[in-house]
Amino acid sequence: MFIQTEATPNPATLKFLPGRAVLESGTLDLRDRDDASQSPLAERLFAVNGVSGVFFGSDFIAVSKDDAGEWQQLKPMILGAIMEHFMSGAPLLNAESAEQSDADEFFDAADAETVATIKELIETRVRPAVANDGGDITFKSFKDGIVYLNMKGACAGCPSSTATLRHGIQNLLRHFIPDVTEVRPM
């Protein structure tokens, strides 16, 4: 098994590509050891001293490190944990794991058409680009012209995330939807 690694715009996160499907649908952002109980692979990764976050995408695993960790020491241990997991044949998620849901969206019913357009633009133009960098961005809310987005994986805590929101996503949404005045992280 050959696992590729890629840097992300967030220096505290590396993207690992095992060359096979990771998560069948959606994404899963695990920010601490308690969350890791949902996945045998996440438990293995959090057992590596210095790992502070794990994010599963369709074909990649983004791993974040804490300030004390150094990639030179962490990377071989993380690669070993990923390889061990896939070679064992264990499932990615435990059977009792609940499906992740983005059902906590909120917006005024009168804005439903605008929200549908926002979601479509995020789904088709933003998420694929952000996934390339080891993260994900999902819609959370639209109120008074402000779009609130949830940033996950490498995007969470990334030094360039503000620029991505302000200059990339905000400009895109404002171009297509005049009602949008600002984009903020949630």
MODELLER restraints for C-alpha pairs under 7 A, 6 or more apart:
rsr = mdl.restraints
at = mdl.atoms
rsr.add(forms.Gaussian(group=physical.xy_distance, feature=features.Distance(at['CA:2:A'], at['CA:18:A']), mean=6.59, stdev=0.5))
rsr.add(forms.Gaussian(group=physical.xy_distance, feature=features.Distance(at['CA:3:A'], at['CA:16:A']), mean=6.57, stdev=0.5))
rsr.add(forms.Gaussian(group=physical.xy_distance, feature=features.Distance(at['CA:3:A'], at['CA:17:A']), mean=5.49, stdev=0.5))
rsr.add(forms.Gaussian(group=physical.xy_distance, feature=features.Distance(at['CA:3:A'], at['CA:18:A']), mean=4.40, stdev=0.5))
rsr.add(forms.Gaussian(group=physical.xy_distance, feature=features.Distance(at['CA:3:A'], at['CA:19:A']), mean=6.55, stdev=0.5))
rsr.add(forms.Gaussian(group=physical.xy_distance, feature=features.Distance(at['CA:4:A'], at['CA:16:A']), mean=5.81, stdev=0.5))
rsr.add(forms.Gaussian(group=physical.xy_distance, feature=features.Distance(at['CA:4:A'], at['CA:17:A']), mean=5.00, stdev=0.5))
rsr.add(forms.Gaussian(group=physical.xy_distance, feature=features.Distance(at['CA:4:A'], at['CA:18:A']), mean=6.46, stdev=0.5))
rsr.add(forms.Gaussian(group=physical.xy_distance, feature=features.Distance(at['CA:5:A'], at['CA:14:A']), mean=6.88, stdev=0.5))
rsr.add(forms.Gaussian(group=physical.xy_distance, feature=features.Distance(at['CA:5:A'], at['CA:15:A']), mean=5.53, stdev=0.5))
rsr.add(forms.Gaussian(group=physical.xy_distance, feature=features.Distance(at['CA:5:A'], at['CA:16:A']), mean=4.55, stdev=0.5))
rsr.add(forms.Gaussian(group=physical.xy_distance, feature=features.Distance(at['CA:5:A'], at['CA:17:A']), mean=6.08, stdev=0.5))
rsr.add(forms.Gaussian(group=physical.xy_distance, feature=features.Distance(at['CA:6:A'], at['CA:14:A']), mean=6.10, stdev=0.5))
rsr.add(forms.Gaussian(group=physical.xy_distance, feature=features.Distance(at['CA:6:A'], at['CA:15:A']), mean=5.05, stdev=0.5))
rsr.add(forms.Gaussian(group=physical.xy_distance, feature=features.Distance(at['CA:6:A'], at['CA:16:A']), mean=6.52, stdev=0.5))
rsr.add(forms.Gaussian(group=physical.xy_distance, feature=features.Distance(at['CA:7:A'], at['CA:14:A']), mean=5.19, stdev=0.5))
rsr.add(forms.Gaussian(group=physical.xy_distance, feature=features.Distance(at['CA:7:A'], at['CA:15:A']), mean=6.22, stdev=0.5))
rsr.add(forms.Gaussian(group=physical.xy_distance, feature=features.Distance(at['CA:8:A'], at['CA:14:A']), mean=5.92, stdev=0.5))
rsr.add(forms.Gaussian(group=physical.xy_distance, feature=features.Distance(at['CA:8:A'], at['CA:15:A']), mean=6.69, stdev=0.5))
rsr.add(forms.Gaussian(group=physical.xy_distance, feature=features.Distance(at['CA:8:A'], at['CA:133:A']), mean=5.08, stdev=0.5))
rsr.add(forms.Gaussian(group=physical.xy_distance, feature=features.Distance(at['CA:8:A'], at['CA:134:A']), mean=6.42, stdev=0.5))
rsr.add(forms.Gaussian(group=physical.xy_distance, feature=features.Distance(at['CA:8:A'], at['CA:154:A']), mean=6.88, stdev=0.5))
rsr.add(forms.Gaussian(group=physical.xy_distance, feature=features.Distance(at['CA:9:A'], at['CA:133:A']), mean=6.68, stdev=0.5))
rsr.add(forms.Gaussian(group=physical.xy_distance, feature=features.Distance(at['CA:9:A'], at['CA:158:A']), mean=6.85, stdev=0.5))
rsr.add(forms.Gaussian(group=physical.xy_distance, feature=features.Distance(at['CA:9:A'], at['CA:160:A']), mean=6.86, stdev=0.5))
rsr.add(forms.Gaussian(group=physical.xy_distance, feature=features.Distance(at['CA:10:A'], at['CA:154:A']), mean=5.93, stdev=0.5))
rsr.add(forms.Gaussian(group=physical.xy_distance, feature=features.Distance(at['CA:10:A'], at['CA:158:A']), mean=4.59, stdev=0.5))
rsr.add(forms.Gaussian(group=physical.xy_distance, feature=features.Distance(at['CA:10:A'], at['CA:159:A']), mean=6.34, stdev=0.5))
rsr.add(forms.Gaussian(group=physical.xy_distance, feature=features.Distance(at['CA:12:A'], at['CA:64:A']), mean=5.38, stdev=0.5))
rsr.add(forms.Gaussian(group=physical.xy_distance, feature=features.Distance(at['CA:12:A'], at['CA:65:A']), mean=5.41, stdev=0.5))
rsr.add(forms.Gaussian(group=physical.xy_distance, feature=features.Distance(at['CA:13:A'], at['CA:62:A']), mean=6.41, stdev=0.5))
rsr.add(forms.Gaussian(group=physical.xy_distance, feature=features.Distance(at['CA:13:A'], at['CA:63:A']), mean=5.42, stdev=0.5))
rsr.add(forms.Gaussian(group=physical.xy_distance, feature=features.Distance(at['CA:13:A'], at['CA:64:A']), mean=4.14, stdev=0.5))
rsr.add(forms.Gaussian(group=physical.xy_distance, feature=features.Distance(at['CA:13:A'], at['CA:65:A']), mean=6.39, stdev=0.5))
rsr.add(forms.Gaussian(group=physical.xy_distance, feature=features.Distance(at['CA:13:A'], at['CA:154:A']), mean=5.65, stdev=0.5))
rsr.add(forms.Gaussian(group=physical.xy_distance, feature=features.Distance(at['CA:14:A'], at['CA:62:A']), mean=5.60, stdev=0.5))
rsr.add(forms.Gaussian(group=physical.xy_distance, feature=features.Distance(at['CA:14:A'], at['CA:63:A']), mean=5.50, stdev=0.5))
rsr.add(forms.Gaussian(group=physical.xy_distance, feature=features.Distance(at['CA:14:A'], at['CA:64:A']), mean=6.55, stdev=0.5))
rsr.add(forms.Gaussian(group=physical.xy_distance, feature=features.Distance(at['CA:15:A'], at['CA:60:A']), mean=6.62, stdev=0.5))
rsr.add(forms.Gaussian(group=physical.xy_distance, feature=features.Distance(at['CA:15:A'], at['CA:61:A']), mean=5.78, stdev=0.5))
rsr.add(forms.Gaussian(group=physical.xy_distance, feature=features.Distance(at['CA:15:A'], at['CA:62:A']), mean=4.29, stdev=0.5))
rsr.add(forms.Gaussian(group=physical.xy_distance, feature=features.Distance(at['CA:15:A'], at['CA:63:A']), mean=6.44, stdev=0.5))
rsr.add(forms.Gaussian(group=physical.xy_distance, feature=features.Distance(at['CA:15:A'], at['CA:134:A']), mean=5.63, stdev=0.5))
rsr.add(forms.Gaussian(group=physical.xy_distance, feature=features.Distance(at['CA:16:A'], at['CA:60:A']), mean=5.62, stdev=0.5))
rsr.add(forms.Gaussian(group=physical.xy_distance, feature=features.Distance(at['CA:16:A'], at['CA:61:A']), mean=5.08, stdev=0.5))
rsr.add(forms.Gaussian(group=physical.xy_distance, feature=features.Distance(at['CA:16:A'], at['CA:62:A']), mean=6.03, stdev=0.5))
rsr.add(forms.Gaussian(group=physical.xy_distance, feature=features.Distance(at['CA:17:A'], at['CA:59:A']), mean=6.45, stdev=0.5))
rsr.add(forms.Gaussian(group=physical.xy_distance, feature=features.Distance(at['CA:17:A'], at['CA:60:A']), mean=4.68, stdev=0.5))
rsr.add(forms.Gaussian(group=physical.xy_distance, feature=features.Distance(at['CA:17:A'], at['CA:61:A']), mean=6.54, stdev=0.5))
rsr.add(forms.Gaussian(group=physical.xy_distance, feature=features.Distance(at['CA:18:A'], at['CA:60:A']), mean=6.71, stdev=0.5))
rsr.add(forms.Gaussian(group=physical.xy_distance, feature=features.Distance(at['CA:20:A'], at['CA:59:A']), mean=6.09, stdev=0.5))
rsr.add(forms.Gaussian(group=physical.xy_distance, feature=features.Distance(at['CA:21:A'], at['CA:58:A']), mean=5.89, stdev=0.5))
rsr.add(forms.Gaussian(group=physical.xy_distance, feature=features.Distance(at['CA:21:A'], at['CA:59:A']), mean=4.66, stdev=0.5))
rsr.add(forms.Gaussian(group=physical.xy_distance, feature=features.Distance(at['CA:22:A'], at['CA:56:A']), mean=6.80, stdev=0.5))
rsr.add(forms.Gaussian(group=physical.xy_distance, feature=features.Distance(at['CA:22:A'], at['CA:57:A']), mean=6.52, stdev=0.5))
rsr.add(forms.Gaussian(group=physical.xy_distance, feature=features.Distance(at['CA:22:A'], at['CA:58:A']), mean=5.28, stdev=0.5))
rsr.add(forms.Gaussian(group=physical.xy_distance, feature=features.Distance(at['CA:22:A'], at['CA:59:A']), mean=4.90, stdev=0.5))
rsr.add(forms.Gaussian(group=physical.xy_distance, feature=features.Distance(at['CA:22:A'], at['CA:60:A']), mean=6.18, stdev=0.5))
rsr.add(forms.Gaussian(group=physical.xy_distance, feature=features.Distance(at['CA:23:A'], at['CA:56:A']), mean=6.36, stdev=0.5))
rsr.add(forms.Gaussian(group=physical.xy_distance, feature=features.Distance(at['CA:23:A'], at['CA:57:A']), mean=5.78, stdev=0.5))
rsr.add(forms.Gaussian(group=physical.xy_distance, feature=features.Distance(at['CA:23:A'], at['CA:58:A']), mean=4.63, stdev=0.5))
rsr.add(forms.Gaussian(group=physical.xy_distance, feature=features.Distance(at['CA:23:A'], at['CA:59:A']), mean=6.82, stdev=0.5))
rsr.add(forms.Gaussian(group=physical.xy_distance, feature=features.Distance(at['CA:24:A'], at['CA:58:A']), mean=5.97, stdev=0.5))
rsr.add(forms.Gaussian(group=physical.xy_distance, feature=features.Distance(at['CA:25:A'], at['CA:58:A']), mean=6.55, stdev=0.5))
rsr.add(forms.Gaussian(group=physical.xy_distance, feature=features.Distance(at['CA:26:A'], at['CA:57:A']), mean=6.99, stdev=0.5))
rsr.add(forms.Gaussian(group=physical.xy_distance, feature=features.Distance(at['CA:27:A'], at['CA:56:A']), mean=5.58, stdev=0.5))
rsr.add(forms.Gaussian(group=physical.xy_distance, feature=features.Distance(at['CA:27:A'], at['CA:57:A']), mean=4.93, stdev=0.5))
rsr.add(forms.Gaussian(group=physical.xy_distance, feature=features.Distance(at['CA:28:A'], at['CA:55:A']), mean=5.68, stdev=0.5))
rsr.add(forms.Gaussian(group=physical.xy_distance, feature=features.Distance(at['CA:28:A'], at['CA:56:A']), mean=5.13, stdev=0.5))
rsr.add(forms.Gaussian(group=physical.xy_distance, feature=features.Distance(at['CA:28:A'], at['CA:57:A']), mean=6.94, stdev=0.5))
rsr.add(forms.Gaussian(group=physical.xy_distance, feature=features.Distance(at['CA:29:A'], at['CA:54:A']), mean=6.22, stdev=0.5))
rsr.add(forms.Gaussian(group=physical.xy_distance, feature=features.Distance(at['CA:29:A'], at['CA:55:A']), mean=4.49, stdev=0.5))
rsr.add(forms.Gaussian(group=physical.xy_distance, feature=features.Distance(at['CA:29:A'], at['CA:56:A']), mean=6.54, stdev=0.5))
rsr.add(forms.Gaussian(group=physical.xy_distance, feature=features.Distance(at['CA:29:A'], at['CA:152:A']), mean=6.24, stdev=0.5))
rsr.add(forms.Gaussian(group=physical.xy_distance, feature=features.Distance(at['CA:29:A'], at['CA:153:A']), mean=6.10, stdev=0.5))
rsr.add(forms.Gaussian(group=physical.xy_distance, feature=features.Distance(at['CA:30:A'], at['CA:36:A']), mean=6.11, stdev=0.5))
rsr.add(forms.Gaussian(group=physical.xy_distance, feature=features.Distance(at['CA:30:A'], at['CA:53:A']), mean=5.86, stdev=0.5))
rsr.add(forms.Gaussian(group=physical.xy_distance, feature=features.Distance(at['CA:30:A'], at['CA:54:A']), mean=5.18, stdev=0.5))
rsr.add(forms.Gaussian(group=physical.xy_distance, feature=features.Distance(at['CA:30:A'], at['CA:55:A']), mean=6.00, stdev=0.5))
rsr.add(forms.Gaussian(group=physical.xy_distance, feature=features.Distance(at['CA:31:A'], at['CA:52:A']), mean=6.63, stdev=0.5))
rsr.add(forms.Gaussian(group=physical.xy_distance, feature=features.Distance(at['CA:31:A'], at['CA:53:A']), mean=4.60, stdev=0.5))
rsr.add(forms.Gaussian(group=physical.xy_distance, feature=features.Distance(at['CA:31:A'], at['CA:54:A']), mean=6.48, stdev=0.5))
rsr.add(forms.Gaussian(group=physical.xy_distance, feature=features.Distance(at['CA:32:A'], at['CA:52:A']), mean=6.40, stdev=0.5))
rsr.add(forms.Gaussian(group=physical.xy_distance, feature=features.Distance(at['CA:32:A'], at['CA:53:A']), mean=6.15, stdev=0.5))
rsr.add(forms.Gaussian(group=physical.xy_distance, feature=features.Distance(at['CA:33:A'], at['CA:46:A']), mean=6.13, stdev=0.5))
rsr.add(forms.Gaussian(group=physical.xy_distance, feature=features.Distance(at['CA:36:A'], at['CA:42:A']), mean=5.00, stdev=0.5))
rsr.add(forms.Gaussian(group=physical.xy_distance, feature=features.Distance(at['CA:36:A'], at['CA:43:A']), mean=5.11, stdev=0.5))
rsr.add(forms.Gaussian(group=physical.xy_distance, feature=features.Distance(at['CA:37:A'], at['CA:43:A']), mean=6.19, stdev=0.5))
rsr.add(forms.Gaussian(group=physical.xy_distance, feature=features.Distance(at['CA:38:A'], at['CA:93:A']), mean=5.78, stdev=0.5))
rsr.add(forms.Gaussian(group=physical.xy_distance, feature=features.Distance(at['CA:38:A'], at['CA:94:A']), mean=5.56, stdev=0.5))
rsr.add(forms.Gaussian(group=physical.xy_distance, feature=features.Distance(at['CA:38:A'], at['CA:97:A']), mean=5.34, stdev=0.5))
rsr.add(forms.Gaussian(group=physical.xy_distance, feature=features.Distance(at['CA:39:A'], at['CA:92:A']), mean=5.61, stdev=0.5))
rsr.add(forms.Gaussian(group=physical.xy_distance, feature=features.Distance(at['CA:39:A'], at['CA:93:A']), mean=4.33, stdev=0.5))
rsr.add(forms.Gaussian(group=physical.xy_distance, feature=features.Distance(at['CA:39:A'], at['CA:94:A']), mean=5.48, stdev=0.5))
rsr.add(forms.Gaussian(group=physical.xy_distance, feature=features.Distance(at['CA:40:A'], at['CA:92:A']), mean=6.30, stdev=0.5))
rsr.add(forms.Gaussian(group=physical.xy_distance, feature=features.Distance(at['CA:40:A'], at['CA:93:A']), mean=6.62, stdev=0.5))
rsr.add(forms.Gaussian(group=physical.xy_distance, feature=features.Distance(at['CA:40:A'], at['CA:94:A']), mean=6.93, stdev=0.5))
rsr.add(forms.Gaussian(group=physical.xy_distance, feature=features.Distance(at['CA:41:A'], at['CA:82:A']), mean=6.87, stdev=0.5))
rsr.add(forms.Gaussian(group=physical.xy_distance, feature=features.Distance(at['CA:41:A'], at['CA:85:A']), mean=5.97, stdev=0.5))
rsr.add(forms.Gaussian(group=physical.xy_distance, feature=features.Distance(at['CA:41:A'], at['CA:92:A']), mean=6.13, stdev=0.5))
rsr.add(forms.Gaussian(group=physical.xy_distance, feature=features.Distance(at['CA:42:A'], at['CA:54:A']), mean=6.50, stdev=0.5))
rsr.add(forms.Gaussian(group=physical.xy_distance, feature=features.Distance(at['CA:44:A'], at['CA:81:A']), mean=5.94, stdev=0.5))
rsr.add(forms.Gaussian(group=physical.xy_distance, feature=features.Distance(at['CA:45:A'], at['CA:51:A']), mean=6.82, stdev=0.5))
rsr.add(forms.Gaussian(group=physical.xy_distance, feature=features.Distance(at['CA:45:A'], at['CA:78:A']), mean=6.26, stdev=0.5))
rsr.add(forms.Gaussian(group=physical.xy_distance, feature=features.Distance(at['CA:45:A'], at['CA:81:A']), mean=6.24, stdev=0.5))
rsr.add(forms.Gaussian(group=physical.xy_distance, feature=features.Distance(at['CA:48:A'], at['CA:77:A']), mean=6.81, stdev=0.5))
rsr.add(forms.Gaussian(group=physical.xy_distance, feature=features.Distance(at['CA:50:A'], at['CA:65:A']), mean=5.46, stdev=0.5))
rsr.add(forms.Gaussian(group=physical.xy_distance, feature=features.Distance(at['CA:50:A'], at['CA:66:A']), mean=5.43, stdev=0.5))
rsr.add(forms.Gaussian(group=physical.xy_distance, feature=features.Distance(at['CA:50:A'], at['CA:68:A']), mean=6.57, stdev=0.5))
rsr.add(forms.Gaussian(group=physical.xy_distance, feature=features.Distance(at['CA:50:A'], at['CA:69:A']), mean=4.74, stdev=0.5))
rsr.add(forms.Gaussian(group=physical.xy_distance, feature=features.Distance(at['CA:51:A'], at['CA:64:A']), mean=5.94, stdev=0.5))
rsr.add(forms.Gaussian(group=physical.xy_distance, feature=features.Distance(at['CA:51:A'], at['CA:65:A']), mean=4.48, stdev=0.5))
rsr.add(forms.Gaussian(group=physical.xy_distance, feature=features.Distance(at['CA:51:A'], at['CA:66:A']), mean=6.17, stdev=0.5))
rsr.add(forms.Gaussian(group=physical.xy_distance, feature=features.Distance(at['CA:52:A'], at['CA:64:A']), mean=5.48, stdev=0.5))
rsr.add(forms.Gaussian(group=physical.xy_distance, feature=features.Distance(at['CA:52:A'], at['CA:65:A']), mean=4.98, stdev=0.5))
rsr.add(forms.Gaussian(group=physical.xy_distance, feature=features.Distance(at['CA:52:A'], at['CA:66:A']), mean=5.42, stdev=0.5))
rsr.add(forms.Gaussian(group=physical.xy_distance, feature=features.Distance(at['CA:53:A'], at['CA:63:A']), mean=5.75, stdev=0.5))
rsr.add(forms.Gaussian(group=physical.xy_distance, feature=features.Distance(at['CA:53:A'], at['CA:64:A']), mean=4.79, stdev=0.5))
rsr.add(forms.Gaussian(group=physical.xy_distance, feature=features.Distance(at['CA:53:A'], at['CA:65:A']), mean=6.81, stdev=0.5))
rsr.add(forms.Gaussian(group=physical.xy_distance, feature=features.Distance(at['CA:54:A'], at['CA:61:A']), mean=6.99, stdev=0.5))
rsr.add(forms.Gaussian(group=physical.xy_distance, feature=features.Distance(at['CA:54:A'], at['CA:62:A']), mean=5.84, stdev=0.5))
rsr.add(forms.Gaussian(group=physical.xy_distance, feature=features.Distance(at['CA:54:A'], at['CA:63:A']), mean=4.72, stdev=0.5))
rsr.add(forms.Gaussian(group=physical.xy_distance, feature=features.Distance(at['CA:54:A'], at['CA:64:A']), mean=6.35, stdev=0.5))
rsr.add(forms.Gaussian(group=physical.xy_distance, feature=features.Distance(at['CA:55:A'], at['CA:61:A']), mean=5.67, stdev=0.5))
rsr.add(forms.Gaussian(group=physical.xy_distance, feature=features.Distance(at['CA:55:A'], at['CA:62:A']), mean=4.98, stdev=0.5))
rsr.add(forms.Gaussian(group=physical.xy_distance, feature=features.Distance(at['CA:55:A'], at['CA:63:A']), mean=6.41, stdev=0.5))
rsr.add(forms.Gaussian(group=physical.xy_distance, feature=features.Distance(at['CA:55:A'], at['CA:153:A']), mean=5.06, stdev=0.5))
rsr.add(forms.Gaussian(group=physical.xy_distance, feature=features.Distance(at['CA:56:A'], at['CA:62:A']), mean=6.51, stdev=0.5))
rsr.add(forms.Gaussian(group=physical.xy_distance, feature=features.Distance(at['CA:62:A'], at['CA:134:A']), mean=5.52, stdev=0.5))
rsr.add(forms.Gaussian(group=physical.xy_distance, feature=features.Distance(at['CA:62:A'], at['CA:153:A']), mean=6.40, stdev=0.5))
rsr.add(forms.Gaussian(group=physical.xy_distance, feature=features.Distance(at['CA:62:A'], at['CA:154:A']), mean=6.67, stdev=0.5))
rsr.add(forms.Gaussian(group=physical.xy_distance, feature=features.Distance(at['CA:105:A'], at['CA:140:A']), mean=4.59, stdev=0.5))
rsr.add(forms.Gaussian(group=physical.xy_distance, feature=features.Distance(at['CA:105:A'], at['CA:141:A']), mean=5.59, stdev=0.5))
rsr.add(forms.Gaussian(group=physical.xy_distance, feature=features.Distance(at['CA:106:A'], at['CA:140:A']), mean=6.50, stdev=0.5))
rsr.add(forms.Gaussian(group=physical.xy_distance, feature=features.Distance(at['CA:106:A'], at['CA:141:A']), mean=4.94, stdev=0.5))
rsr.add(forms.Gaussian(group=physical.xy_distance, feature=features.Distance(at['CA:107:A'], at['CA:141:A']), mean=5.57, stdev=0.5))
rsr.add(forms.Gaussian(group=physical.xy_distance, feature=features.Distance(at['CA:107:A'], at['CA:142:A']), mean=5.27, stdev=0.5))
rsr.add(forms.Gaussian(group=physical.xy_distance, feature=features.Distance(at['CA:107:A'], at['CA:143:A']), mean=6.25, stdev=0.5))
rsr.add(forms.Gaussian(group=physical.xy_distance, feature=features.Distance(at['CA:115:A'], at['CA:142:A']), mean=6.99, stdev=0.5))
rsr.add(forms.Gaussian(group=physical.xy_distance, feature=features.Distance(at['CA:118:A'], at['CA:173:A']), mean=6.86, stdev=0.5))
rsr.add(forms.Gaussian(group=physical.xy_distance, feature=features.Distance(at['CA:119:A'], at['CA:139:A']), mean=6.49, stdev=0.5))
rsr.add(forms.Gaussian(group=physical.xy_distance, feature=features.Distance(at['CA:127:A'], at['CA:136:A']), mean=5.98, stdev=0.5))
rsr.add(forms.Gaussian(group=physical.xy_distance, feature=features.Distance(at['CA:127:A'], at['CA:137:A']), mean=6.11, stdev=0.5))
rsr.add(forms.Gaussian(group=physical.xy_distance, feature=features.Distance(at['CA:130:A'], at['CA:136:A']), mean=5.69, stdev=0.5))
rsr.add(forms.Gaussian(group=physical.xy_distance, feature=features.Distance(at['CA:133:A'], at['CA:154:A']), mean=6.93, stdev=0.5))
rsr.add(forms.Gaussian(group=physical.xy_distance, feature=features.Distance(at['CA:134:A'], at['CA:153:A']), mean=6.28, stdev=0.5))
rsr.add(forms.Gaussian(group=physical.xy_distance, feature=features.Distance(at['CA:134:A'], at['CA:154:A']), mean=5.29, stdev=0.5))
rsr.add(forms.Gaussian(group=physical.xy_distance, feature=features.Distance(at['CA:135:A'], at['CA:152:A']), mean=5.50, stdev=0.5))
rsr.add(forms.Gaussian(group=physical.xy_distance, feature=features.Distance(at['CA:135:A'], at['CA:153:A']), mean=4.27, stdev=0.5))
rsr.add(forms.Gaussian(group=physical.xy_distance, feature=features.Distance(at['CA:135:A'], at['CA:154:A']), mean=4.68, stdev=0.5))
rsr.add(forms.Gaussian(group=physical.xy_distance, feature=features.Distance(at['CA:135:A'], at['CA:155:A']), mean=5.22, stdev=0.5))
rsr.add(forms.Gaussian(group=physical.xy_distance, feature=features.Distance(at['CA:136:A'], at['CA:151:A']), mean=6.04, stdev=0.5))
rsr.add(forms.Gaussian(group=physical.xy_distance, feature=features.Distance(at['CA:136:A'], at['CA:152:A']), mean=5.08, stdev=0.5))
rsr.add(forms.Gaussian(group=physical.xy_distance, feature=features.Distance(at['CA:136:A'], at['CA:153:A']), mean=6.31, stdev=0.5))
rsr.add(forms.Gaussian(group=physical.xy_distance, feature=features.Distance(at['CA:136:A'], at['CA:155:A']), mean=6.80, stdev=0.5))
rsr.add(forms.Gaussian(group=physical.xy_distance, feature=features.Distance(at['CA:137:A'], at['CA:149:A']), mean=6.37, stdev=0.5))
rsr.add(forms.Gaussian(group=physical.xy_distance, feature=features.Distance(at['CA:137:A'], at['CA:150:A']), mean=5.52, stdev=0.5))
rsr.add(forms.Gaussian(group=physical.xy_distance, feature=features.Distance(at['CA:137:A'], at['CA:151:A']), mean=4.68, stdev=0.5))
rsr.add(forms.Gaussian(group=physical.xy_distance, feature=features.Distance(at['CA:137:A'], at['CA:152:A']), mean=6.17, stdev=0.5))
rsr.add(forms.Gaussian(group=physical.xy_distance, feature=features.Distance(at['CA:138:A'], at['CA:149:A']), mean=5.56, stdev=0.5))
rsr.add(forms.Gaussian(group=physical.xy_distance, feature=features.Distance(at['CA:138:A'], at['CA:150:A']), mean=5.18, stdev=0.5))
rsr.add(forms.Gaussian(group=physical.xy_distance, feature=features.Distance(at['CA:138:A'], at['CA:151:A']), mean=6.79, stdev=0.5))
rsr.add(forms.Gaussian(group=physical.xy_distance, feature=features.Distance(at['CA:139:A'], at['CA:148:A']), mean=6.50, stdev=0.5))
rsr.add(forms.Gaussian(group=physical.xy_distance, feature=features.Distance(at['CA:139:A'], at['CA:149:A']), mean=4.74, stdev=0.5))
rsr.add(forms.Gaussian(group=physical.xy_distance, feature=features.Distance(at['CA:139:A'], at['CA:150:A']), mean=6.32, stdev=0.5))
rsr.add(forms.Gaussian(group=physical.xy_distance, feature=features.Distance(at['CA:140:A'], at['CA:148:A']), mean=5.48, stdev=0.5))
rsr.add(forms.Gaussian(group=physical.xy_distance, feature=features.Distance(at['CA:140:A'], at['CA:149:A']), mean=5.23, stdev=0.5))
rsr.add(forms.Gaussian(group=physical.xy_distance, feature=features.Distance(at['CA:140:A'], at['CA:150:A']), mean=6.26, stdev=0.5))
rsr.add(forms.Gaussian(group=physical.xy_distance, feature=features.Distance(at['CA:141:A'], at['CA:147:A']), mean=5.84, stdev=0.5))
rsr.add(forms.Gaussian(group=physical.xy_distance, feature=features.Distance(at['CA:141:A'], at['CA:148:A']), mean=4.94, stdev=0.5))
rsr.add(forms.Gaussian(group=physical.xy_distance, feature=features.Distance(at['CA:142:A'], at['CA:148:A']), mean=6.20, stdev=0.5))
rsr.add(forms.Gaussian(group=physical.xy_distance, feature=features.Distance(at['CA:145:A'], at['CA:179:A']), mean=5.62, stdev=0.5))
rsr.add(forms.Gaussian(group=physical.xy_distance, feature=features.Distance(at['CA:145:A'], at['CA:180:A']), mean=4.59, stdev=0.5))
rsr.add(forms.Gaussian(group=physical.xy_distance, feature=features.Distance(at['CA:145:A'], at['CA:181:A']), mean=5.03, stdev=0.5))
rsr.add(forms.Gaussian(group=physical.xy_distance, feature=features.Distance(at['CA:145:A'], at['CA:182:A']), mean=6.58, stdev=0.5))
rsr.add(forms.Gaussian(group=physical.xy_distance, feature=features.Distance(at['CA:146:A'], at['CA:180:A']), mean=6.05, stdev=0.5))
rsr.add(forms.Gaussian(group=physical.xy_distance, feature=features.Distance(at['CA:146:A'], at['CA:181:A']), mean=5.83, stdev=0.5))
rsr.add(forms.Gaussian(group=physical.xy_distance, feature=features.Distance(at['CA:146:A'], at['CA:182:A']), mean=4.81, stdev=0.5))
rsr.add(forms.Gaussian(group=physical.xy_distance, feature=features.Distance(at['CA:146:A'], at['CA:183:A']), mean=5.64, stdev=0.5))
rsr.add(forms.Gaussian(group=physical.xy_distance, feature=features.Distance(at['CA:147:A'], at['CA:180:A']), mean=6.98, stdev=0.5))
rsr.add(forms.Gaussian(group=physical.xy_distance, feature=features.Distance(at['CA:147:A'], at['CA:182:A']), mean=6.29, stdev=0.5))
rsr.add(forms.Gaussian(group=physical.xy_distance, feature=features.Distance(at['CA:147:A'], at['CA:183:A']), mean=4.71, stdev=0.5))
rsr.add(forms.Gaussian(group=physical.xy_distance, feature=features.Distance(at['CA:147:A'], at['CA:184:A']), mean=6.23, stdev=0.5))
rsr.add(forms.Gaussian(group=physical.xy_distance, feature=features.Distance(at['CA:148:A'], at['CA:183:A']), mean=5.94, stdev=0.5))
rsr.add(forms.Gaussian(group=physical.xy_distance, feature=features.Distance(at['CA:148:A'], at['CA:184:A']), mean=4.94, stdev=0.5))
rsr.add(forms.Gaussian(group=physical.xy_distance, feature=features.Distance(at['CA:148:A'], at['CA:185:A']), mean=5.54, stdev=0.5))
rsr.add(forms.Gaussian(group=physical.xy_distance, feature=features.Distance(at['CA:148:A'], at['CA:186:A']), mean=5.63, stdev=0.5))
rsr.add(forms.Gaussian(group=physical.xy_distance, feature=features.Distance(at['CA:149:A'], at['CA:184:A']), mean=6.30, stdev=0.5))
rsr.add(forms.Gaussian(group=physical.xy_distance, feature=features.Distance(at['CA:149:A'], at['CA:185:A']), mean=4.97, stdev=0.5))
rsr.add(forms.Gaussian(group=physical.xy_distance, feature=features.Distance(at['CA:149:A'], at['CA:186:A']), mean=5.54, stdev=0.5))
rsr.add(forms.Gaussian(group=physical.xy_distance, feature=features.Distance(at['CA:150:A'], at['CA:185:A']), mean=5.89, stdev=0.5))
rsr.add(forms.Gaussian(group=physical.xy_distance, feature=features.Distance(at['CA:150:A'], at['CA:186:A']), mean=5.23, stdev=0.5))
rsr.add(forms.Gaussian(group=physical.xy_distance, feature=features.Distance(at['CA:151:A'], at['CA:185:A']), mean=6.70, stdev=0.5))
rsr.add(forms.Gaussian(group=physical.xy_distance, feature=features.Distance(at['CA:155:A'], at['CA:161:A']), mean=6.11, stdev=0.5))
rsr.add(forms.Gaussian(group=physical.xy_distance, feature=features.Distance(at['CA:165:A'], at['CA:183:A']), mean=6.35, stdev=0.5))
rsr.add(forms.Gaussian(group=physical.xy_distance, feature=features.Distance(at['CA:165:A'], at['CA:184:A']), mean=7.00, stdev=0.5))
rsr.add(forms.Gaussian(group=physical.xy_distance, feature=features.Distance(at['CA:166:A'], at['CA:183:A']), mean=6.70, stdev=0.5))
rsr.add(forms.Gaussian(group=physical.xy_distance, feature=features.Distance(at['CA:170:A'], at['CA:182:A']), mean=6.13, stdev=0.5))
rsr.add(forms.Gaussian(group=physical.xy_distance, feature=features.Distance(at['CA:170:A'], at['CA:183:A']), mean=5.36, stdev=0.5))
rsr.add(forms.Gaussian(group=physical.xy_distance, feature=features.Distance(at['CA:173:A'], at['CA:180:A']), mean=6.58, stdev=0.5))
rsr.add(forms.Gaussian(group=physical.xy_distance, feature=features.Distance(at['CA:174:A'], at['CA:180:A']), mean=5.33, stdev=0.5))
rsr.add(forms.Gaussian(group=physical.xy_distance, feature=features.Distance(at['CA:174:A'], at['CA:181:A']), mean=6.64, stdev=0.5))
